[in-house]
Structures are given as C-alpha cells and as structure tokens.
Amino acid sequence: MTNRLLIVDDEPNVLYSFAKALRGVGREIFTAETASDGIRLVQREHPDVVILDVRLPDMSGLAAFDRIREIDPRLPVIVVTAYSTSETAIDAMKRGALEYLLKPVDVAQLRSVVAKAMELSRLRHVPAIFGEPGDEVVGDRIVGRSSAMQEIYKTVGRVAAEDVTVLILGESGTGKELIARAIYQHSRRSEKPFLAINCAALPEPLLESELFGHERGAFTGAERRRIGKFEQAHGGTILLDELGDMSTATQAKVLRVLQDGRFERLGGNETIQTDVRVLAATNQDLEAKIAVREFRHDLLYRLNGFTIRVPPLRDRVDDLPALVDHLLKLSNQEVSKSATSLTPETMEVLRAYDWPGNVRELQSVIKFAVVHAVGEVITPDCLPETCRPGSTPSGNGRPDPAQDLAGVTAYVRQLLENDETEIYRRLQAEVDRLALAEALRYMRGNQVHTSERLGIARSTLRSKLAQLDLHSEDF
C-alpha cells in the first residue's frame, strides 16, 4: 500500500493548498486540472484515493466519476463542491462516492476524511490471504495452522461464495476484520464496494446517519442531505464491526435491511431499496445482551445462520512461531531493520504471556522489539515491560527514558545507514504510535481523557488514530 492520492480540481490554488495540507496522509500526491488528465492519472498511477471537484472545464464531475468507477469500481472517491445544493454531488454519493465536502474545506476534516479513505482503500485492495511460514510478506495474512484455524479456513471457503449474512465472534484483536475481508475477497461481490463501519466509534444518531443517511434538517447540524453506507454500498458488502454496541433502535432498522433490503433515511419518507451483503463482527456476548434486553433476539437469529468463532491467541499458542515469523518480516519492512529471529528464552516469554490484546497486541510487541533490537536476534530485554514477568523498571521504579531514547537513536541510525528518506516523518509516526498507545492504555481507551492529558484536540486524536490504525476499544 503506497498511499497514493490524486487531486482533480481546476483551481491551481486549491490544488496547492490541498497538496500542502495532505502531506503525510498521502505519501505520493498527484494533481490534475481537468477530468481527462485525472482519468489518465487513475489509469497510469493507480491512486489509492481520489479527491474530485464536481465542476471541471472539460467534463462534468458525475461523468468523470463514472469513468473512474469503470477503471476501478473499488477506488474511494471524495467529491468536493462549492455548491451546497449540488445535485451532482448527491448523485455521485448515490453512485458510490465515499464522501462529499463543501468548499472552503476545513483542513482537519479533509485530513481525517482522506485518512479514513486510505484505510478503506487498503481494506478493499490489499488481500487478506491465508499465509504459510516462509511466505513472502504480501497483503494482510491470516496465519495459523492450529486445528481451530483450519476450521475457520474451511468455513470461509464454504460461506464466501454464498450470498448470506455471516456473524464473526471473537475478542478484540483476534483478526475478525481479516476474516471478513477474506470472505469478501472470495465472494461474487469482490469487484463491488466494501465498507467497514465501527459501530462502537459513533454515538447515536451519528451511527444511524452513517448507515442510512439523513435528510436536511433531520437533526441539529444536519445542514444537507447525506447518503448512508447502505445506499453507497449497493451491490457490495458492509462489515458492521462491534455490532454489539449498536442501539436497539438502529438494530431494528438493520433487521429490516436484512429482511427485505429496505430502509428510509433519517428524517425522510422515501423508501430506498438496496442490495448489500452484511457481515457482522463483535467481541460481546450477544446472548447475554439479549437477556438484559440490549440486543434484539430476532436480529441475532437473522445474523447467525453462519457463525465463525475466532479463537483468542492464548488458545492457539502453537501458532505463535508462525505468527512471530510473519510479524518479524512485516516489522522489518516498516522500520527498515533486519531482525531475523528470537532467542528461545524470548519465545518462552511470549508463550507464557496471556495476550489480552491477542494478535494485534502481538504485532505491537514484535514491532517494539524490532525497533529496540541492537542486532539481528531479539532477546527478552527487547520486549516491552508488560510482557516480561518479574522484570522491573529502572532503579527508581520509573521507566528509564535514556533507554527509550537509545532505541530511538538506534532506529534513526539504521534508517540513515539504509539511505532511507523522509526519516523525520517516519520517526514522528512511530513516536506518535507509541505515545498514543501508551496514553490510551493508561486511560483505558477513553478518547476524551486521552486528548485532555496529551493536550491535543479530540479531532486531532481521532485523525492520528485513523492514520496509525490504532483502535481505542483495544485499550
């Protein structure tokens, strides 16, 4: 995933300001002043996200959008318009545009939307594939040869081609999203849109609006019509992640979509028909939520025709060597180092650990260890304190900042020796990742308290979390 961004707008000052604002979100940024040039760049450069103005000198924005979708129907397109009542923008959203923004565009909002679009592009295009030890690191791999994982592979094979709803159960960090993507990518809808919605990340009525859309004036702040994800993903697939956090009112609307493919936008009377395959995932006990009337039993019956239970990492420790081998290769690529193996003592420490954060936590631990490794072999002292039973911080009972800075220094030296570029940006991203993860862990995932303690706006925190693929619910 190269994070390539294409901006199509006939105003040079807009191209300049957008490109400047989005440095770091898009590693490679291309610009075009006409629809024709933009379409050629889509064909030649294969961008991950497109920002498209609706009024261009040689072609309407809607016609340009259709041409882009013919080239790549899964490419996220963000429509930008100076006209708040533009039917072209609304039509583009109905046809599958990811979002439309009004000029002048708020920079923080633009960065946040583009970061989300980049992540969505990765979900759609980067394959979630079943890996074997020693395989080349390509795509997002589902690694494991335990009997539990073999059953999952067989189930995915059985249900992927069938146009049915699938419920994926498992703790946070076990890889439920990867399983959902594998189902999508092996389905008959693999060339159609794939949208993932985290139901725990949005309060009501924002989640309802995100899923079903709303009409102008539906609630305070609804200044324009919004097209929801069920309408955008027509013909494709939606993943409802953390479904257990959805309110019962929204559950009722989802149930109707599953039953007859119909819904109304929030505040609207028009019944909309959609053809969407629904995949759902949760880390919660839905039967227990039904018992306290927090989840609809009829929705669970509709969802669990095919259920996949993803085991926690502590129940498949035999997969640890293969997972570690894969994550070592991945981390080496990301931080430009060459750690090749773990000592037997290090592997024993990992085997003894309980892994409350599952595979996602293991990935963070391996990356931390690779950054702190001096040579090619990772020893127990390279692991985070949380993984080392009986270990203690520095003599005063506090973490030793000098030791952490030594790791940063070694990382920078390694990048310099490898003739890497954009070192400052990469270092800043890694520091942000460690700092935000630690702060979220301390605040138990509370974004409000985390942003207050860090001294940054909550919108900035959300944007950085999206860019770094961190999820507050995991902490």
C-alpha positions in Angstrom: 0.0 0.0 0.0 1.7 3.2 -1.2 -0.8 5.8 0.0 -1.1 7.5 -3.4 -3.5 10.4 -3.6 -4.9 12.1 -6.7 -6.5 15.6 -6.5 -8.5 16.7 -9.5 -9.5 20.4 -9.4 -9.4 23.2 -12.0 -8.2 25.8 -9.4 -4.4 25.9 -9.0 -4.6 27.4 -5.6 -6.9 24.6 -4.4 -4.5 22.0 -5.8 -1.6 23.7 -4.0 -3.5 24.1 -0.6 -4.9 20.6 -0.7 -1.5 19.0 -1.6 0.2 21.0 1.2 -2.5 20.1 3.8 -2.3 16.4 2.9 1.4 15.8 3.1 2.0 12.9 5.3 -1.5 11.5 4.7 -0.7 10.8 1.1 3.0 9.7 0.6 2.7 10.4 -3.2 0.3 13.2 -4.4 -0.7 13.7 -8.0 -2.7 16.7 -9.3 -4.8 17.3 -12.4 -6.7 20.4 -13.6 -9.0 18.6 -15.9 -11.2 15.5 -15.8 -9.4 14.0 -18.7 -6.0 14.4 -17.1 -7.4 13.0 -13.9 -8.8 9.9 -15.6 -5.4 9.3 -17.3 -3.6 9.5 -14.0 -6.1 7.0 -12.5 -5.2 4.6 -15.3 -1.5 5.2 -15.1 -0.7 5.8 -11.4 -3.4 3.7 -9.7 -4.0 6.0 -6.8 -5.5 4.8 -3.6 -7.8 7.7 -3.1 -9.2 10.4 -5.4 -10.4 13.9 -4.5 -12.7 15.1 -7.3 -14.2 18.5 -7.9 -17.7 18.4 -9.4 -17.2 21.3 -11.8 -14.4 20.8 -14.3 -13.7 22.6 -17.6 -13.9 19.6 -19.9 -16.4 17.2 -18.3 -19.0 17.1 -15.5 -17.9 15.7 -12.2 -20.5 13.0 -12.5 -19.3 11.8 -15.9 -15.7 11.8 -14.6 -16.8 9.8 -11.6 -18.4 7.2 -13.8 -15.3 6.9 -15.9 -13.2 6.5 -12.7 -15.5 3.8 -11.4 -15.3 1.9 -14.7 -11.5 1.8 -14.3 -11.6 0.8 -10.6 -15.1 0.2 -9.0 -13.4 -0.1 -5.6 -11.5 3.2 -5.7 -12.6 5.6 -2.9 -13.6 9.0 -4.4 -14.1 12.1 -2.3 -16.3 14.7 -4.1 -15.6 18.4 -3.4 -18.1 21.1 -4.3 -18.6 24.8 -3.8 -22.3 24.4 -4.1 -24.1 23.1 -1.0 -27.2 22.1 -3.0 -25.3 20.4 -5.8 -27.4 17.5 -7.2 -24.2 16.3 -8.9 -22.5 15.7 -5.6 -25.6 13.9 -4.2 -25.9 11.8 -7.4 -22.2 10.9 -7.0 -22.8 9.7 -3.4 -25.7 7.6 -4.6 -23.4 6.0 -7.2 -20.9 5.2 -4.5 -18.7 8.2 -3.8 -17.2 7.9 -0.3 -17.9 11.5 0.9 -18.5 15.0 -0.4 -17.1 18.1 1.2 -18.1 21.8 0.8 -15.6 24.5 -0.1 -13.9 26.1 1.7 -12.9 22.8 3.2 -11.8 22.5 6.8 -8.2 21.2 6.8 -8.6 19.0 9.8 -11.8 17.4 8.4 -10.1 17.0 5.0 -7.1 15.1 6.6 -9.5 13.0 8.6 -11.6 12.0 5.7 -8.6 11.2 3.5 -7.0 9.1 6.2 -10.2 7.1 6.5 -10.4 6.8 2.7 -6.8 5.5 2.7 -7.7 2.8 5.2 -10.8 1.9 3.3 -8.7 1.6 0.1 -6.4 -0.8 1.9 -9.3 -2.9 3.1 -10.7 -3.1 -0.4 -7.5 -3.7 -2.3 -4.9 -5.4 -0.1 -5.8 -9.1 0.0 -6.5 -10.9 3.3 -4.9 -14.2 2.5 -4.1 -17.4 4.3 -0.3 -17.5 4.9 2.2 -20.2 5.5 5.6 -19.9 7.3 8.2 -18.6 5.0 5.8 -17.0 2.6 6.7 -13.6 1.1 5.0 -10.7 3.0 2.3 -9.7 0.6 -1.1 -8.4 1.7 -2.6 -9.0 5.2 -2.0 -12.6 6.1 -4.2 -14.8 8.3 -1.6 -17.0 9.9 -2.1 -20.2 11.8 -2.1 -24.0 11.3 -3.8 -25.0 14.5 -7.0 -27.1 14.3 -9.1 -24.1 15.3 -7.7 -22.0 12.5 -8.1 -24.9 10.0 -11.8 -25.0 10.8 -12.0 -21.2 10.2 -10.4 -21.6 6.8 -12.9 -24.4 5.8 -15.8 -22.3 7.0 -14.6 -19.2 5.0 -14.4 -21.4 1.9 -17.9 -22.7 2.4 -19.6 -19.3 3.0 -17.6 -16.9 0.9 -19.4 -17.8 -2.4 -22.8 -18.0 -0.8 -24.6 -14.7 -0.6 -25.5 -15.0 3.1 -25.0 -13.0 6.2 -22.1 -14.1 8.4 -21.6 -13.4 12.1 -17.9 -13.3 13.3 -17.4 -13.6 17.0 -14.1 -13.2 18.9 -12.2 -11.0 21.3 -10.7 -7.7 20.2 -7.5 -8.1 18.2 -8.2 -11.7 17.1 -8.5 -10.8 13.4 -12.3 -10.7 12.9 -11.8 -7.9 10.3 -9.3 -10.0 8.4 -11.8 -12.9 8.3 -14.5 -10.6 7.0 -12.2 -9.3 4.3 -11.2 -12.8 3.2 -15.0 -13.7 2.9 -15.5 -10.5 0.8 -12.5 -11.1 -1.4 -13.5 -14.7 -2.2 -17.1 -13.7 -2.8 -19.1 -12.9 -6.0 -19.2 -9.3 -4.9 -15.4 -8.9 -4.7 -15.3 -6.3 -7.5 -18.0 -4.2 -5.8 -17.6 -1.8 -2.8 -16.6 -3.0 0.6 -17.4 -0.7 3.6 -16.5 -1.3 7.2 -18.3 0.6 10.0 -17.2 0.5 13.6 -20.5 0.7 15.5 -18.7 1.4 18.8 -16.9 4.5 17.5 -20.0 6.6 16.7 -22.7 7.8 19.0 -26.4 7.9 18.1 -27.8 9.4 15.9 -24.5 9.7 14.0 -24.2 5.9 13.6 -27.8 5.8 12.2 -27.0 8.6 9.9 -23.8 6.9 8.8 -25.6 3.7 7.9 -28.9 5.0 6.5 -28.2 8.7 5.6 -30.3 11.6 6.6 -32.3 14.4 5.0 -31.6 18.1 5.5 -32.9 19.2 8.9 -33.3 15.7 10.3 -31.5 16.8 13.5 -29.4 19.7 14.8 -26.5 20.2 12.4 -28.0 18.3 9.5 -27.5 21.1 7.0 -27.6 18.9 3.9 -28.7 15.5 2.8 -26.3 12.7 3.5 -26.2 9.4 1.6 -25.7 6.5 4.0 -23.4 3.5 3.7 -26.2 1.0 2.9 -27.0 3.2 -0.1 -23.4 3.7 -1.2 -22.5 0.0 -1.0 -25.4 -1.1 -3.3 -24.2 -4.3 -4.9 -21.3 -4.7 -2.5 -20.6 -5.7 1.1 -20.8 -4.0 4.5 -19.0 -5.1 7.6 -20.8 -4.0 10.8 -17.9 -4.2 13.3 -18.6 -4.2 17.0 -22.3 -4.8 16.3 -23.0 -5.4 19.9 -22.6 -1.7 20.7 -25.5 -0.7 18.4 -28.7 0.7 20.0 -31.9 -1.4 19.7 -33.5 1.3 17.6 -30.7 1.1 15.0 -30.8 -2.7 15.3 -34.4 -2.6 14.2 -33.5 -0.8 11.0 -30.6 -3.2 10.3 -33.1 -6.1 10.8 -35.4 -4.6 8.1 -32.5 -4.2 5.7 -31.6 -7.9 6.2 -35.2 -9.0 5.8 -36.2 -7.1 2.7 -33.4 -4.7 1.7 -35.4 -1.5 2.5 -34.8 1.5 4.7 -35.6 5.2 5.0 -33.0 8.0 5.5 -33.2 9.7 8.9 -35.9 12.3 8.7 -37.1 11.1 5.4 -40.2 9.3 4.0 -38.7 7.8 0.8 -38.2 4.0 1.0 -34.9 3.1 -0.5 -34.1 -0.4 -1.9 -30.6 -1.7 -1.6 -28.8 -5.0 -2.4 -26.0 -5.3 0.2 -24.4 -8.4 1.8 -23.9 -7.9 5.5 -21.0 -9.3 7.5 -21.1 -8.6 11.3 -18.5 -8.9 14.0 -18.5 -8.4 17.7 -16.4 -9.2 20.8 -19.5 -9.2 23.1 -21.8 -12.0 24.3 -24.9 -11.3 22.3 -27.0 -13.9 24.2 -26.1 -12.1 27.5 -27.2 -8.8 25.9 -30.5 -10.3 24.8 -31.1 -11.4 28.4 -30.9 -7.8 29.6 -32.8 -6.5 26.5 -29.8 -4.7 25.0 -29.8 -6.8 21.8 -32.7 -8.0 19.7 -33.1 -11.8 19.6 -34.7 -11.6 16.1 -31.6 -9.8 14.8 -29.3 -12.4 16.3 -31.4 -15.2 14.6 -31.1 -13.4 11.3 -27.3 -12.9 11.7 -26.2 -16.3 13.0 -27.1 -18.5 10.1 -23.4 -18.8 9.6 -21.2 -18.1 12.6 -17.4 -18.1 12.8 -15.8 -18.0 16.2 -12.2 -16.7 16.1 -10.2 -18.2 19.0 -8.1 -15.9 21.3 -4.3 -16.1 20.9 -3.9 -17.8 24.3 -5.9 -20.7 23.0 -3.7 -21.3 19.9 -0.2 -20.7 21.2 1.1 -23.4 18.8 0.6 -20.7 16.1 3.0 -18.3 17.9 6.1 -19.3 15.9 4.4 -18.8 12.6 2.8 -15.5 13.7 6.1 -14.2 15.1 7.9 -15.1 11.9 5.4 -13.2 9.8 5.2 -10.2 12.1 9.1 -10.0 12.2 9.2 -9.7 8.4 6.4 -7.1 8.4 8.1 -5.0 11.1 11.4 -5.2 9.4 9.8 -3.7 6.3 8.1 -1.0 8.2 11.0 0.2 10.3 13.9 -0.8 7.9 15.7 -3.2 10.2 16.8 -6.8 9.8 15.9 -8.7 12.9 15.7 -12.3 11.8 14.9 -14.4 14.9 14.1 -14.7 18.6 16.2 -16.4 21.2 14.5 -19.5 22.8 14.2 -17.5 26.0 12.3 -14.7 24.2 9.9 -17.2 22.6 9.2 -18.7 26.1 8.4 -15.3 27.4 5.8 -14.8 24.6 4.4 -18.3 25.2 3.9 -17.6 28.9 2.1 -14.3 28.3 -1.7 -14.2 28.4 -2.2 -11.9 25.3 -5.3 -9.9 26.4 -4.9 -7.9 23.2 -4.5 -11.0 21.0 -2.7 -10.9 17.6 -3.0 -7.1 17.4 -1.1 -6.8 20.7 1.5 -9.4 19.5 2.0 -7.2 16.4 2.7 -4.2 18.5 5.1 -6.2 20.8 7.1 -7.5 17.9 7.4 -4.1 16.3 8.5 -2.7 19.6 11.1 -5.4 19.9 12.4 -4.9 16.4 12.9 -1.2 17.0 14.8 -1.9 20.2 16.9 -4.8 18.9 20.5 -3.9 18.5 21.5 -6.9 16.3 19.6 -9.5 14.3 18.4 -11.6 17.2 15.7 -10.4 19.6 16.4 -11.0 23.3 13.9 -10.8 26.2 15.2 -7.3 27.2 13.9 -6.0 23.8 10.3 -6.8 24.8 8.0 -4.2 26.5 7.9 -4.4 30.3 4.3 -5.6 30.2 5.4 -8.9 28.6 8.2 -9.7 31.0 7.0 -11.3 34.2 9.1 -10.3 37.2 11.0 -7.6 35.4 11.3 -4.2 36.9 11.8 -0.7 35.5 14.9 1.3 36.3 16.1 1.6 39.9 13.8 4.4 41.0 10.7 2.4 40.0 10.1 4.6 36.9 10.7 3.9 33.2 14.2 4.8 32.1 13.9 7.5 29.4 17.6 7.1 28.5 17.0 3.5 27.5 14.0 4.5 25.3 16.0 7.3 23.7 18.8 4.9 22.9 16.2 2.8 21.0 15.1 5.9 19.1 18.7 6.8 18.3 19.4 3.3 17.0 16.3 3.5 14.8 17.4 6.8 13.3 20.9 5.5 12.7 19.5 2.4 11.0 17.4 4.5 8.6 20.4 6.7 7.8 22.6 3.7 7.1 19.9 2.3 4.8 19.8 5.6 2.8 16.1 6.0 3.7 14.3 9.3 3.1 11.5 11.1 5.0 13.1 10.0 8.2 11.5 12.7 10.3 8.0 11.8 9.2 8.6 8.1 9.8 10.1 8.8 13.2 7.3 11.1 14.2 4.7 8.4 13.2 6.5 5.8 15.3 6.7 8.1 18.3 3.0 9.0 17.9 2.1 5.4 17.7 4.0 4.5 21.0 2.8 7.7 22.8 -0.9 7.4 21.8 -1.0 3.6 22.5 0.5 4.2 26.0 -1.8 7.1 26.8 -4.9 5.2 25.6 -3.8 2.2 27.6 -3.4 4.3 30.8 -6.8 6.0 30.2 -8.5 2.6 29.4 -9.4 3.7 25.8 -11.2 6.9 26.8 -10.5 9.3 24.0 -11.8 12.4 25.9 -9.4 11.9 28.8 -6.6 10.9 26.5 -6.9 14.0 24.4 -7.1 16.2 27.5 -3.9 14.6 29.1 -2.0 14.8 25.8 -3.1 18.4 25.3 -4.5 17.9 21.8 -7.9 18.3 20.3 -10.1 15.2 20.2 -10.5 15.6 16.4 -6.7 15.5 16.1 -6.5 12.4 18.2 -9.1 10.6 16.1 -7.3 11.6 12.9 -4.0 10.3 14.2 -5.6 7.1 15.4 -7.0 6.5 11.9 -3.7 7.2 10.3 -1.8 4.8 12.6 -4.5 2.1 12.5 -4.9 2.3 16.3 -8.3 1.5 17.9 -9.3 2.9 21.2 -11.5 0.0 22.1 -8.5 -2.3 22.1 -7.2 -0.4 25.2 
